[in-house]
Amino acid sequence: MPGPDATRRVVLALAPPLGGAVVALATLLAVPGTATPERPPMPDARLEGTRAEDCAPCHAREVAEWSASAMAYAARSPLVGALESLVEEQVGREVTCPNGAGVLRVRGGDACVDPRSGVAVTGSGGEHWCVSCHAPGENLRSAMPAWSALGDARSREPMRDLLPAAAREGVSCAACHSTVGPVAAHASRTRGYEGNPTWTSVTSGLTFLARPEDARGLPGIANSGYHLDPRLLLGGAEDGARVHPAPTDATERYLASSEFCGACHDVRLFGSDVRGAAKGEHFKRLRNAYSEWRTWADAEARAGRTAPSCQDCHMSLYPVKPPGTYAQGLVAPSSRAPTRVASHWFTGVEIPFAGELPDALVDDATRDADGVPVGLRARRDLLLRAAFRMTLGEGRLFGHELDVPLTLENVGAGHRVPAGFSQERETWVELRVTDARGAVVYEVGRLDRPDADLADKRFLRVTASDGIPDSRGRPQGLFGAEVLDGPDVPAWTPDPRLGGTRFVGSGLINLQNGFQRCVRCIGFVDASGRCQPGPGQGRTRADRFADGAYDADTGECRSNLDGEQALFETYFPVGALDADRGVLKAPDAIVDTRSAPPGVPLTYTFALDTLGRPAPFSVRARLLFRAFPPYLVRAFAAYEREQAREGRRPSGAQVDEKMLRRDDPVELARVEGIVR
């Protein structure tokens, strides 16, 4: 636990957002050797209105740490808010549903209905699917209005404009500390809150389960499967703050388990994944951190080892100290003796873009008494650098061919890396090879500036306007892009998106996962089954394709192409086929095999032409990470500007390009060598 000076520094830094009570307590905590103080008076508050500042008088350290974490900004994340708005406003939009279907909001009296099936589109993907994990306080007392497809325009505003102040605190004290366990299995039909265990097909009206773990006796995994009971935090008081009662042993075990994290850190999207359907899964694995951890933890158990839990890495002193090492300190000023305390930094891999997060909390260069950096950026960098080991193998020269083997291994995470929103997490290698004269022989992965896009592709145009409808009133090309191959286009065998551990070739190494769309070939299919460009095609990646027939119920992709050839990789979480064609929709399949699994070396051997240049050759490689590709941020900024101009954003655009300053690339590892 931080000493008095460290505690005072952290809490005083948080004084503006937390109010005078915390400032007063900071002064009290800063005086060493004083007697145990009386418990400060707590303001009257119902649980649904309880905010972190109400908890700070007794739990100053925890509130100070949480306030500099991504958890505190989960409901205020500009990108989360913009993506949620885009989905609600554009998925299912057509002549009969001109304002958008609200596919992930609560269905009201004037829901959008599919004109062919008669099934309600509003809420069909899961009511409050985004809200329940990013603003769980909304489940303590609902304040957001149901989506009104044709009426009340306020119901269609962004989350940030509809949530009350307490719910805007995201994953807050009240949310976590009123959680008593997982929700019941869906089959039990227990009345009450379930999160989003199912989704409904708007084509057939059938309902599909998104939690196969229910059948294995592990309920509540994914899609906000936590069970809240307000009595845990305030002892059942109708109003007025109280010293909260001790949780039951079962609740204590749940709150310390990875399954608690799995309630929100596995995310299953509506629609059957083209690949996942072959395994009997009728959903898409958008985020898979818990399931990946479970696979690794089971393997560790078979080897006779105990795997650290999520909390052992993200709520401990790791990576300053080994996983599962916790600080010692007073849980509250009135505690009788120091005990183990969990960190509430919740260190992760991104810096929240939210303007409410002060730069001072991002860039603080000091450390607390346990050696943990106080600044969010420094903590992020430490965590990322602990994740990977990169080694340069023995290079070989065969005539004009130079072979350079590079091995990446995830040695610091119990899930695949990148994790979380892994389809948008760039984790790439910058490689530079020079000859005996210092001239560059080969270079890949270099950025000219921090906010430049990677050069494996070139974006000619991204459509962020919703003003070009087809005959049914559906915007065409929205969040689609005209994309060309760039100089760093990957040419690896086998294709890393299919998995594998050893690859040979050249081009960009990027562990970022991806989104795919079912397509058919409108060029010509060659003898190997690949789609080749026809006359007038080949200018962009997509122009030889048209949308195939994807069945959301079965995951079937009907195409004149087979297998992987029928899946075209796109660039946004929802979007069109390209900048002019196709409607905005969720992906038909998700790539989750390019990321690095725990403890498995991935070797990429660059096979390079030296062009007759003189040896020896100097090799330098850097492993880099960036939370979001700049093209994603710029596309959302453009969309948000237009929506703001149309009067749909009461608080202004949710995203702007200035936020890219917090999307800085991080160097994780560097290796150098000579090939003679």
Phi, psi and omega in degrees: 000142180300147172290178184304317182295318181295319180297316180298318182299313183295313185292319179295327177296334182263006185305317182302311181284340188257345174092176188294334181298322181288322178299316179298317181291327179301317179296319180297315182291337185282353183263107182288149171080008179280159177292159179299122185284162171291153180294127181298148179295143180255139178290148175297135179195136170285156185300319183295344177256002183291132180239168183302324181296336176289334181270340187299324181302328179259339186227058185298316181300310184299317181292320179299315180294312180303322184294342177252029181241162176294333180301321182292342184244016182299324180270350181249009179295120180301319181290320176299313180298317181292320178294317179299317178297316180302314181298314183294322186279335191240329178291126180082004181288132173197188187305317182280355182219064192289343182258006183095155190269345185060049189296339180242019175250172178289134182282132177253201184284336181242065181285154170284140182236136177296122186292344180268321183257340184078007180274138178295128176275323179302125179077359187291333179280349182131111183295131182057035183302318177278318189299318190295333175264326182275338178219064184299340177300338177297337179276352173279327173198111186294131178237337182286133178289155174295152180294124177254110186293325186236345187256249190304108181294332181298328181296344183258012179285164177299156179309316187298335181270352182250336183280142172289168187302318182296319180289332178292350176284001172072226180277091195254179176305310184298323182292308184289320188270009165246011175276127183251347181164188178280159171293163178287159175302143184301324183295340180287344179056032176297132180291149177111194186295136177233354193074223180233075181284347185220167167222159184244130178287127178279351177275313185249343186081001180287151179252135183239140181277135179253008180233078178296341179297336178308317184289344180260012178078023180234077185284163171083010178277127175082155170053052173059052182270039178261152180247119180264139171223105185303338182295338180295324184271319185244016172064022177085004180294137178295316173207164185092131181288147179224159168294123186286145181288162177291136177295157173293164178300321181296319178293318177303316180295320181294315182295337179266004187259157174293336179296327175299314178294325180297342178299333180234343184263006154251130182231122182245124185264149179298151183095144181275128177292135182304320178278316184298330181299330179294339177262007180085011180264128180247057176198174179243133182275090181286317173230140193222023190297317181294313181299322176295317177298318181299318178300315180292316181298321178295320177295320177298318179297320178296332178272004178083018180244151177263122181281137172299146176279174174304316182295328181296340177255320189260355176230024180239197176271006177292142006265010175296323177230168185301155178307141179085004175268121185244155176288161174246138180180183177276129178292326178213161180303332182270001180298144185284328184206155176298150177212179179293132178237140180273136174294142175246024173289329182048050186299131180225200191254003179230154173259120181306137178282349187303131179295339180290341179279112184293145176301330181299326178281337178282317193253005179304124185267358183276169177236154177278183186295340178267002178088006180276129178301139178281324181288138183297321181297316181295321178294317177303313184297318178298315181298314181297318183290337177283347188282327192237149164240130178240132180230147178256118180284182180286114178286153181226146180242120179240094184064241179267001181261129177248121178257125182235102179274132181231128183244129176247136178221130175282103183249359187232003181230144179270013175224175177294154177231129002289156179239191181065232179280065194291343178288346180240006179265113180274124178225101194225166180253130169259119182238137178225126179239127178236154181269189185297337180267358181088004179282145181286125176266321182205142177211138180210147174084006182277139175255135176285335178205159186300330183260017177279149175282153174299151190265018174286343179212158178236126178270114176277322184199136172238130180271115178246011179257141179257026188262012182240085184273158171270191185295341179262006179082016180266123179301137181257137174078002184295128186055037167249164186219146166271116187231136174249156169296138176261178181296338182261019183305132182294141175221070185250142176236126353289174180293119182301337181291345179268003183092193182108170183232347181228128185225147178230139178155221180200177181097188187289134166263118180219118183279003179299131175284189187201175178248146180225156184231139176290125183226165170235158183272128174246009169266242171219149182267120183279181185296336179272000180089009179267151178273123178249152182291141174268190180303132179078001179252175178100357178289320179237167182296327190264349193290349177269000183242156166229164179299134171277185180259102180262133179254110183294333180288314187258342186079008181288137175245106180269120189205164171272008174247158183247148171055228183297334181294340180272004181243121182253130183280128177251186196234355184232154181300326169224149180170187182258178180293312174211192188289349182235341191235145176091154178267155175291127177205170176290161178296157177269340178207156180234129175276123178228022185246359176279334181293162187268119178286160182297133170070016181243110178294135176246118184250123176248119178256112176286124175253102192244146174271121182280351179058029178075013181290155184283139173279167358283163181250132177265134183239130174229129179232140174233139173261126187234156180223144171215134187294323182219140174291137182304327180299329179293313181297317181295322179295316178293324177297318179294317179297316182294323177300317181293317179296324177294319178297328180278000177083019183262006182231090183304328181258015181090175180303139182281334183230140169219162186296338180297338181293344179298343180294340176263011180249039187289141175294145181240129174278124182263326183201159179213137176223152178221154179194173180235137174243121183255000000 
